[in-house]
Amino acid sequence: MANEDVEKQERYPTPAEVRAARLDAGLTLKEAAALIHTELRCWAQYETDASNQSYRKMHPAFWELATIKMDKIKKKKRAKEKKPA
């Protein structure tokens, strides 16, 4: 694996990135939290503005897991939409 790939994976996502990814996958806070086996409150803290006292950084491993699972969800939704009724 190239060094650029490792560095890219180890970056902490911003709250805006976390929220945008969740909304793009069409998930609620509770559903997104369940994807990475955490509590709703914890996921909400990942989406909280960094200047807020309750802000919490999402570990890059959790971000990678969440994005992998959200990509699978989006692919399934697209496949359903393409199927004829």
Protein Blocks (a to p, Z undefined) as FASTA:
>chain_A
ZZklmmmmmpccdfklmmmmmmmnopafklmmmmnopafklmmmmmpcfkbmkbccddfk
lmmmmmmmmmmmmmmmmmmmmpcZZ
